[in-house]
Amino acid sequence: MVPHPQRGRVLHSARHSRTNPAEHGATLQTDGTVDLCHVAHPSLEDSCGVNFATNAPLLRPGQRTDVHGFRCAARAGHITCTRTRGVGKGKGFVIDAADVHAVGGA
């Protein structure tokens, strides 16, 4: 889960599990706008598209990454991604295996 500078510095994240096939994700824009996605039964036609960056670090609990004014921090069971500067500072999302929601007034 890292910014993708070539695409307007947007963060995108999604998760699902074998016991719960639902998919969810979030996109965080540089202005702090957060778009949430929830799909109960993902398919080729309906899913939360994922931006897999091959150079994205795998964050383990206690780790964080800061890139281009975005911060993602991993804790046990969830990851929080927020803007650290600019008009969207403090806005972002929290994602875990069960859900995703906006934080910081996003």
Buried (B, 14 or more C-beta within 10 A) or exposed (E): BBBBEEEEBBBBBBBBEEEEEBBBBBBBBBEBBBBBBEBEEBEEEEBBEBBEBEEBBEBEEEEBBEBBBBBBBBBEEBBBBBBBEEEBEEBBBBBBEEEBEBBBEB
